[in-house]
Amino acid sequence: MTFSASPMTPGADGDAATDVWRRVADTVVDAVGQAAAQIPSASPLTVQAPVADAAGLTLPTGAALTGYLGAGVEGKVLLVVAAELVEALAGTPFGAVEPADALRPALDTLAAALGGRLDGAPTAIAVEDCLEVLAGGTTVLVPLASGDATHALVGVSIVQPAPGPGAATAGGAAASWGLDMLRDVEMEVTCELGRTRMTVRHLLALAPGDVVELDRLAGSPADLLVNGTLLARGEVVVVDEAFGLRITEIVTRDAT
C-alpha cells in the first residue's frame, strides 16, 4: 500500500529542529544497519535513505510489530515486513512461526544499537495506520529494500535519546530463498525419551517414587523434535553434568 502523510515541518526553532532530526536519523540508520541482517530475506537487505514521514513510500503489507524503548532511551519502534516473509514463516517444515518470535532478535538489536532495550515483548498490530504508533516524538522512517522491492520498513520515534551510542552484534544476512531465509529464526527444540497414555485416575494417583513406563525399549534412541516435528534421533549423553543428545540419524529430509 502507498501511505500518504504530510511532510515534517520544522517548529519555531527552524534549522535547530532540522538538525535534531538529522542527528537522530543518523543514529537510527546506523541501528537499522545492524538489525537488518536479522530480518529474514531472500537477498541481503539494503538500507535506504531515512525520511521523516511516509509520503510517497510503499508500505509492506505482511505484518507490523511495535514495542517500547527503555533503559536509557525512551520512545517506540515499529517494524513492518512484506507478505512473502509472513508466508515463509507460516510454511516452515517445522510448523508455523509467529512473526513476533522470528523478528524479536532484530528488534532487540535495533533497541540496543539505539542505546536502550526493548521493554517487553513486541506487539503485533494492523498494518493499516500502523505509523500512528510513532506519534509524539522525533520520528525517523527507514525503508529496507530487497532488490527493487521494499521488503521492510523500520520506524523509530525518540522521545528521550540515550546519552551515548549503543552497541550490538548482528549476524550475517541470508543470501538465498527457501530455508536460507529462515536460518536465524529461533525455534523450540525438544528431546523426547518416549510416550505413554494414562487415565486421569492414574495421573492423580502418581507419587514420588512411582515409575512411569514409556513406549520405548531401554537403549532405544531418543527423538529430537522441532516445533513438534521429528527432526532427528540420537543417544542421550552427559556433558558437563548436563544432559545432551548425540545425533545418530537425521529423519526430516528438509532439515538436511
Residue frames relative to the residue before (quaternion, step in Angstrom):
aa qw qx qy qz dx dy dz
M 1.0000 0.0000 0.0000 0.0000 0.00 0.00 0.00
T 0.3443 -0.7070 0.5760 0.2231 3.54 -1.19 0.56
F 0.2093 -0.8025 0.5535 0.0767 3.54 -0.68 1.16
S 0.1678 -0.7892 0.5853 0.0798 3.57 -0.87 0.92
A 0.1061 0.7765 -0.6139 0.0943 3.55 -0.99 0.85
S 0.5634 -0.5912 0.4477 0.3641 3.54 -1.22 0.38
P 0.5050 -0.6544 0.4544 0.3320 3.60 -0.91 0.75
M 0.5859 -0.5796 0.4302 0.3685 3.55 -1.21 0.56
T 0.1186 -0.7779 0.6137 0.0649 3.56 -0.95 0.89
P 0.4665 -0.6852 0.4713 0.3013 3.62 -0.71 0.99
G 0.4994 -0.6569 0.4841 0.2911 3.54 -1.15 0.64
A 0.8147 -0.2569 0.1830 0.4866 3.52 -1.26 -0.47
D 0.6623 0.5210 -0.3131 0.4381 3.57 1.09 -0.62
G 0.3429 -0.7866 0.4676 0.2121 3.61 1.27 -0.10
D 0.8482 0.0973 -0.0290 0.5199 3.56 -0.54 -1.21
A 0.5975 0.5715 -0.3706 0.4232 3.62 1.04 -0.65
A 0.6544 0.4968 -0.3115 0.4774 3.58 0.97 -0.85
T 0.6441 0.5182 -0.3234 0.4604 3.58 1.00 -0.77
D 0.6438 0.5183 -0.3210 0.4625 3.58 1.00 -0.79
V 0.6210 0.5295 -0.3416 0.4662 3.59 1.03 -0.76
W 0.6650 0.5033 -0.3136 0.4540 3.58 0.89 -0.91
R 0.6582 0.5169 -0.3173 0.4460 3.58 0.95 -0.84
R 0.6414 0.5099 -0.3343 0.4657 3.58 0.99 -0.76
V 0.6554 0.4913 -0.3111 0.4819 3.56 0.95 -0.87
A 0.6443 0.5360 -0.3243 0.4387 3.59 0.96 -0.86
D 0.6295 0.5304 -0.3426 0.4528 3.61 0.97 -0.79
T 0.6599 0.5033 -0.3029 0.4684 3.58 0.98 -0.87
V 0.6695 0.5033 -0.3028 0.4548 3.56 0.94 -0.90
V 0.6386 0.5243 -0.3346 0.4532 3.61 0.93 -0.82
D 0.6462 0.5091 -0.3221 0.4686 3.59 0.96 -0.81
A 0.6604 0.5045 -0.3033 0.4662 3.58 0.98 -0.86
V 0.6452 0.5124 -0.3180 0.4690 3.58 0.98 -0.82
G 0.6200 0.5510 -0.3411 0.4424 3.59 1.03 -0.72
Q 0.6693 0.4819 -0.2973 0.4811 3.58 1.09 -0.71
A 0.7116 0.4616 -0.2595 0.4618 3.58 1.02 -0.78
A 0.5402 0.6749 -0.3953 0.3105 3.60 1.13 -0.59
A 0.6493 0.5417 -0.3285 0.4208 3.58 1.00 -0.77
Q 0.6945 0.4573 -0.2771 0.4814 3.60 1.22 -0.35
I 0.5454 0.5418 -0.4212 0.4813 3.56 1.27 0.35
P 0.4088 -0.7322 0.4761 0.2648 3.64 -0.42 1.13
S 0.1138 0.7878 -0.5917 0.1277 3.55 -0.92 0.97
A 0.5711 -0.6020 0.4393 0.3442 3.55 -1.19 0.57
S 0.7826 0.0659 -0.0389 0.6178 3.59 1.17 -0.50
P 0.6732 -0.4934 0.3369 0.4357 3.62 -1.15 0.43
L 0.4012 -0.7299 0.5093 0.2168 3.55 -0.95 0.92
T 0.2534 -0.7565 0.5885 0.1309 3.54 -1.10 0.80
V 0.3641 -0.7315 0.5378 0.2075 3.56 -0.78 1.06
Q 0.2526 -0.7816 0.5582 0.1169 3.56 -0.74 1.11
A 0.6910 -0.4685 0.3481 0.4264 3.57 -1.32 0.18
P 0.4624 -0.6865 0.4814 0.2885 3.61 -0.96 0.81
V 0.1125 -0.7683 0.6268 0.0652 3.54 -1.23 0.58
A 0.4996 -0.6707 0.4682 0.2852 3.54 -1.25 0.46
D 0.7884 0.0883 -0.0684 0.6049 3.59 1.20 -0.32
A 0.5777 -0.6444 0.4088 0.2895 3.53 -1.31 0.30
A 0.3097 0.7636 -0.5190 0.2272 3.59 1.15 0.34
G 0.8306 0.1785 -0.1550 0.5042 3.57 -0.72 1.09
L 0.5784 0.5814 -0.3898 0.4189 3.62 1.22 -0.14
T 0.3162 -0.7020 0.6014 0.2133 3.55 -1.19 0.62
L 0.2621 -0.8034 0.5203 0.1232 3.55 -0.40 1.26
P 0.4832 -0.6338 0.5040 0.3328 3.64 -0.93 0.77
T 0.3312 -0.7925 0.4927 0.1399 3.57 -1.08 0.71
G 0.4701 0.7256 -0.4191 0.2773 3.61 1.23 0.08
A 0.7555 -0.2477 0.2345 0.5594 3.58 0.50 -1.19
A 0.1834 -0.7670 0.6070 0.0982 3.54 -1.24 0.56
L 0.0686 -0.7846 0.6162 0.0038 3.56 -0.95 0.97
T 0.0441 -0.7955 0.6042 0.0144 3.55 -1.05 0.75
G 0.0172 0.7953 -0.6055 0.0245 3.55 -1.22 0.52
Y 0.4887 -0.6561 0.4979 0.2877 3.53 -1.29 0.40
L 0.3364 -0.7115 0.5814 0.2063 3.54 -1.17 0.68
G 0.0545 0.7944 -0.6027 0.0526 3.55 -1.07 0.76
A 0.7412 0.4342 -0.2973 0.4167 3.55 -1.38 -0.20
G 0.8454 -0.0792 0.0007 0.5281 3.57 0.61 1.13
V 0.7830 0.0850 -0.0560 0.6136 3.57 1.14 -0.51
E 0.2031 -0.7922 0.5673 0.0965 3.57 -0.87 0.95
G 0.4398 0.6746 -0.5124 0.2983 3.55 -0.99 0.86
K 0.4448 -0.6590 0.5280 0.2986 3.53 -1.26 -0.45
V 0.1907 -0.7450 0.6241 0.1379 3.52 -1.28 0.46
L 0.1160 -0.7720 0.6235 0.0429 3.54 -1.21 0.64
L 0.0265 -0.7765 0.6295 0.0017 3.56 -1.00 0.86
V 0.0494 -0.7810 0.6224 -0.0171 3.56 -0.71 1.16
V 0.0871 -0.8196 0.5663 0.0081 3.59 -0.76 1.03
A 0.6250 -0.5804 0.3949 0.3415 3.52 -1.30 0.48
A 0.6372 -0.5512 0.3896 0.3721 3.55 -1.23 0.50
E 0.6106 0.5724 -0.3654 0.4074 3.62 1.03 -0.67
L 0.6327 0.5158 -0.3361 0.4698 3.59 1.09 -0.64
V 0.6405 0.5176 -0.3239 0.4658 3.59 0.95 -0.84
E 0.6544 0.5051 -0.3094 0.4699 3.58 0.99 -0.82
A 0.6457 0.5155 -0.3239 0.4609 3.61 0.99 -0.79
L 0.6593 0.5020 -0.3071 0.4680 3.59 0.98 -0.81
A 0.6674 0.5067 -0.3004 0.4556 3.58 1.06 -0.69
G 0.7797 0.3464 -0.1676 0.4939 3.60 1.16 -0.49
T 0.2694 0.7652 -0.5459 0.2096 3.62 1.01 0.65
P 0.6125 -0.5690 0.3918 0.3840 3.62 -1.14 0.46
F 0.7180 0.4263 -0.2405 0.4949 3.59 1.24 -0.37
G 0.7088 -0.4273 0.2605 0.4972 3.57 1.17 0.43
A 0.6640 -0.5222 0.3693 0.3873 3.52 -1.32 0.29
V 0.1696 -0.7570 0.6252 0.0859 3.55 -1.14 0.79
E 0.4283 -0.7063 0.5024 0.2554 3.56 -0.81 0.99
P 0.5536 -0.6194 0.4339 0.3488 3.62 -0.96 0.79
A 0.6216 0.5541 -0.3513 0.4281 3.61 1.00 -0.74
D 0.6708 0.4752 -0.3003 0.4838 3.61 1.05 -0.72
A 0.6868 0.4971 -0.2907 0.4435 3.59 0.91 -0.89
L 0.7635 0.3853 -0.1914 0.4817 3.59 1.01 -0.80
R 0.4084 0.7241 -0.4717 0.2939 3.60 1.22 0.01
P 0.6412 0.5176 -0.3570 0.4399 3.68 0.88 -0.74
A 0.6411 0.5167 -0.3309 0.4610 3.61 1.00 -0.76
L 0.6721 0.4865 -0.2997 0.4710 3.59 0.95 -0.84
D 0.6248 0.5251 -0.3397 0.4674 3.60 1.05 -0.69
T 0.6531 0.5041 -0.3099 0.4725 3.57 0.98 -0.84
L 0.6308 0.5347 -0.3243 0.4593 3.57 1.00 -0.82
A 0.6777 0.4911 -0.2937 0.4618 3.59 0.87 -0.97
A 0.6640 0.5069 -0.3101 0.4539 3.59 0.93 -0.86
A 0.6634 0.5018 -0.3031 0.4651 3.58 1.01 -0.81
L 0.6473 0.4987 -0.3149 0.4829 3.58 1.20 -0.44
G 0.5942 -0.6012 0.3441 0.4086 3.56 1.30 -0.12
G 0.7218 0.3746 -0.2495 0.5257 3.60 1.22 0.26
R 0.3895 -0.6716 0.5439 0.3184 3.52 -1.06 -0.80
L 0.5677 -0.5763 0.4619 0.3636 3.53 -1.31 0.35
D 0.2896 -0.7740 0.5438 0.1465 3.57 -0.70 1.11
G 0.8222 -0.0089 -0.0460 0.5673 3.57 -0.03 1.31
A 0.6815 -0.4798 0.3634 0.4164 3.54 -1.34 -0.07
P 0.5372 -0.6132 0.4572 0.3555 3.61 -1.11 0.58
T 0.3186 -0.7483 0.5595 0.1600 3.54 -1.18 0.66
A 0.3579 -0.7162 0.5583 0.2173 3.57 -0.95 0.90
I 0.0116 -0.7916 0.6104 -0.0262 3.57 -0.89 0.97
A 0.6353 -0.5207 0.3970 0.4095 3.56 -1.26 0.27
V 0.5310 -0.6393 0.4522 0.3237 3.56 -1.02 0.82
E 0.6174 0.5456 -0.3459 0.4489 3.56 1.04 -0.76
D 0.8535 0.0372 -0.0723 0.5147 3.58 -0.86 1.03
C 0.3035 0.7835 -0.5015 0.2059 3.62 1.17 0.44
L 0.6009 0.5892 -0.3657 0.3977 3.62 1.12 -0.54
E 0.5167 0.6553 -0.4163 0.3609 3.58 1.22 -0.25
V 0.5885 0.5896 -0.3776 0.4044 3.61 1.16 -0.48
L 0.6532 0.5328 -0.3102 0.4397 3.59 1.22 -0.39
A 0.4358 0.7100 -0.4606 0.3063 3.60 1.24 0.00
G 0.7284 0.4664 -0.3148 0.3909 3.56 -1.16 0.61
G 0.7747 0.2422 -0.1659 0.5600 3.61 1.20 0.11
T 0.6480 -0.4473 0.4026 0.4668 3.54 -1.30 -0.31
T 0.1482 -0.8440 0.5148 0.0244 3.56 -0.31 1.31
V 0.0242 -0.7675 0.6403 -0.0186 3.52 -1.02 0.96
L 0.1166 -0.7814 0.6115 0.0436 3.57 -0.89 0.99
V 0.0587 -0.8029 0.5931 -0.0103 3.57 -0.85 1.00
P 0.2416 -0.7684 0.5743 0.1467 3.64 -0.49 1.12
L 0.1839 -0.7408 0.6357 0.1152 3.54 -1.25 0.61
A 0.1796 -0.8200 0.5404 0.0573 3.56 -0.62 1.17
S 0.1262 -0.7302 0.6658 0.0870 3.51 -1.23 0.71
G 0.7829 -0.0433 -0.0263 0.6201 3.54 -0.11 1.29
D 0.7750 -0.2879 0.2389 0.5092 3.56 -0.76 -1.04
A 0.6546 0.5223 -0.3042 0.4541 3.59 1.27 -0.12
T 0.4587 -0.6412 0.5374 0.2994 3.54 -1.23 0.53
H 0.2076 -0.8168 0.5324 0.0791 3.57 -0.41 1.27
A 0.8022 -0.0171 0.0497 0.5947 3.59 1.08 -0.67
L 0.1586 -0.7510 0.6310 0.1127 3.52 -1.33 0.36
V 0.1482 -0.7757 0.6101 0.0634 3.55 -0.83 1.03
G 0.0491 -0.7900 0.6111 0.0056 3.54 -0.87 0.99
V 0.0511 -0.7869 0.6149 0.0014 3.57 -1.00 0.87
S 0.0813 -0.7639 0.6393 0.0352 3.54 -1.00 0.90
I 0.1284 -0.8164 0.5625 0.0244 3.57 -0.44 1.27
V 0.1839 -0.7663 0.6089 0.0909 3.55 -0.85 1.05
Q 0.7847 0.0290 0.0166 0.6190 3.57 0.97 -0.94
P 0.2899 -0.7891 0.5098 0.1825 3.64 -0.35 1.16
A 0.5592 -0.5895 0.4658 0.3504 3.53 -1.27 0.42
P 0.5787 -0.6160 0.4040 0.3498 3.61 -1.13 0.57
G 0.8088 0.0751 -0.0277 0.5826 3.59 1.12 -0.49
P 0.6368 -0.5437 0.3725 0.4002 3.59 -1.20 0.34
G 0.3799 -0.7062 0.5469 0.2405 3.55 -1.11 0.67
A 0.2738 -0.7430 0.5839 0.1792 3.50 -1.32 0.08
A 0.0784 0.7808 -0.6167 0.0621 3.51 -1.09 0.68
T 0.3083 -0.7322 0.5785 0.1848 3.52 -1.25 0.50
A 0.1383 -0.8067 0.5721 0.0531 3.54 -0.71 1.04
G 0.4491 -0.6913 0.4996 0.2663 3.54 -1.12 0.71
G 0.6550 -0.5143 0.3724 0.4095 3.55 -1.28 0.07
A 0.4767 -0.6745 0.4895 0.2798 3.55 -1.12 0.67
A 0.5312 -0.6225 0.4718 0.3282 3.52 -1.17 0.60
A 0.2842 -0.8028 0.5090 0.1250 3.54 -1.05 0.74
S 0.7842 0.2460 -0.1518 0.5490 3.60 1.16 -0.14
W 0.5923 -0.5918 0.4216 0.3480 3.52 -1.28 0.46
G 0.6536 0.5083 -0.3857 0.4069 3.58 -1.31 0.21
L 0.8318 -0.1628 0.1297 0.5145 3.56 -1.06 -0.79
D 0.5602 0.6054 -0.3979 0.4017 3.61 1.10 -0.56
M 0.6165 0.5659 -0.3391 0.4298 3.56 1.10 -0.65
L 0.7684 0.3680 -0.1695 0.4955 3.57 1.15 -0.64
R 0.3571 0.7932 -0.4573 0.1847 3.59 1.22 0.10
D 0.7254 0.4184 -0.2524 0.4848 3.61 1.08 -0.55
V 0.4824 0.6565 -0.4445 0.3726 3.60 1.26 0.17
E 0.3632 -0.7433 0.5233 0.2044 3.58 -0.80 1.02
M 0.0363 -0.7875 0.6152 -0.0068 3.58 -1.04 0.86
E 0.5251 -0.6331 0.4757 0.3119 3.52 -1.24 0.54
V 0.1186 -0.7891 0.6019 0.0309 3.58 -0.82 1.07
T 0.0745 -0.8120 0.5786 -0.0145 3.58 -0.80 1.08
C 0.2261 -0.7377 0.6208 0.1390 3.55 -1.08 0.81
E 0.1043 -0.8188 0.5645 0.0052 3.58 -0.67 1.14
L 0.3052 -0.7679 0.5411 0.1562 3.56 -0.73 1.12
G 0.7488 -0.2827 0.2126 0.5606 3.57 1.08 -0.65
R 0.3085 -0.7406 0.5684 0.1823 3.53 -1.35 0.09
T 0.0090 -0.7642 0.6433 0.0461 3.53 -1.36 0.21
R 0.3202 -0.7184 0.5795 0.2135 3.54 -1.30 0.25
M 0.0089 -0.8000 0.5986 -0.0408 3.56 -0.93 0.94
T 0.4869 -0.6302 0.5152 0.3167 3.51 -1.20 0.55
V 0.6418 -0.5107 0.3949 0.4139 3.55 -1.25 0.38
R 0.6035 0.5693 -0.3584 0.4280 3.61 1.04 -0.74
H 0.6924 0.4649 -0.2814 0.4747 3.59 0.92 -0.90
L 0.6170 0.5470 -0.3484 0.4458 3.59 1.04 -0.71
L 0.6915 0.4779 -0.2803 0.4635 3.56 0.91 -0.92
A 0.6717 0.5020 -0.2941 0.4585 3.57 1.21 -0.49
L 0.4561 0.6948 -0.4562 0.3179 3.63 1.21 -0.10
A 0.0109 -0.7846 0.6188 -0.0357 3.54 -1.07 0.84
P 0.6597 -0.4939 0.3657 0.4326 3.61 -1.18 0.39
G 0.7476 0.3508 -0.2854 0.4864 3.55 -0.86 1.00
D 0.5535 0.5970 -0.4024 0.4187 3.61 1.20 -0.33
V 0.2914 -0.7431 0.5797 0.1640 3.57 -1.16 0.64
V 0.1882 -0.7674 0.6058 0.0929 3.56 -0.86 1.01
E 0.2825 -0.7775 0.5418 0.1489 3.57 -0.56 1.15
L 0.2481 -0.7791 0.5647 0.1120 3.57 -0.85 1.04
D 0.5673 -0.6238 0.4313 0.3210 3.56 -1.29 0.37
R 0.6292 0.5112 -0.3357 0.4796 3.59 1.03 0.71
L 0.4720 -0.6881 0.4786 0.2731 3.56 -0.98 0.88
A 0.6011 -0.5506 0.4346 0.3830 3.55 -1.19 0.52
G 0.7826 0.2909 -0.2403 0.4951 3.56 -0.90 0.95
S 0.5092 0.6341 -0.4345 0.3871 3.60 1.24 -0.12
P 0.5619 -0.6140 0.4224 0.3590 3.60 -1.06 0.63
A 0.4223 -0.6754 0.5475 0.2564 3.54 -1.25 0.60
D 0.4470 -0.6929 0.5035 0.2579 3.56 -1.18 0.59
L 0.2036 -0.7359 0.6327 0.1292 3.56 -1.15 0.73
L 0.0548 -0.8229 0.5651 -0.0234 3.57 -0.53 1.21
V 0.1721 -0.7544 0.6268 0.0915 3.55 -1.13 0.80
N 0.8187 -0.1120 0.0132 0.5631 3.57 -0.47 1.25
G 0.7342 -0.4328 0.2225 0.4734 3.57 1.04 0.83
T 0.6276 0.5190 -0.3357 0.4734 3.61 1.28 -0.09
L 0.4526 -0.6951 0.4913 0.2657 3.58 -0.80 1.04
L 0.1334 -0.8132 0.5656 0.0314 3.56 -0.70 1.14
A 0.8074 -0.0920 0.1309 0.5679 3.57 0.85 -0.97
R 0.2573 -0.7161 0.6167 0.2016 3.56 -1.39 0.09
G 0.0828 0.8064 -0.5808 0.0745 3.53 -1.18 0.54
E 0.5177 -0.6247 0.4875 0.3225 3.53 -1.36 -0.06
V 0.4793 -0.6765 0.4863 0.2760 3.53 -1.03 0.86
V 0.0219 -0.7855 0.6179 -0.0244 3.57 -0.92 0.98
V 0.3864 -0.6830 0.5629 0.2596 3.55 -1.33 0.15
V 0.0319 -0.7908 0.6104 -0.0311 3.56 -0.81 1.09
D 0.8291 -0.1496 0.0621 0.5351 3.58 -0.47 1.23
E 0.7160 -0.4735 0.2283 0.4594 3.55 0.85 1.11
A 0.6445 0.4496 -0.3414 0.5157 3.59 1.21 0.37
F 0.5135 -0.6347 0.4760 0.3269 3.56 -1.12 0.61
G 0.0116 -0.7747 0.6322 0.0097 3.53 -1.20 0.65
L 0.3196 -0.7274 0.5699 0.2097 3.56 -1.31 0.09
R 0.2169 -0.7559 0.6064 0.1178 3.56 -0.75 1.10
I 0.3655 -0.7638 0.4937 0.1983 3.58 -0.52 1.23
T 0.0868 -0.8038 0.5879 0.0271 3.55 -0.87 1.00
E 0.8054 0.0992 -0.0309 0.5836 3.60 1.20 -0.42
I 0.2340 -0.7288 0.6262 0.1485 3.56 -1.00 0.88
V 0.2389 -0.8163 0.5174 0.0941 3.55 -0.65 1.15
T 0.7439 0.3958 -0.2238 0.4898 3.59 0.86 -0.97
R 0.4430 -0.7234 0.4640 0.2551 3.58 -0.58 1.15
D 0.6663 0.5347 -0.3161 0.4126 3.60 0.92 -0.93
A 0.6395 0.5558 -0.3341 0.4129 3.57 1.15 -0.56
T 0.6123 0.5673 -0.3568 0.4194 3.59 1.21 -0.30
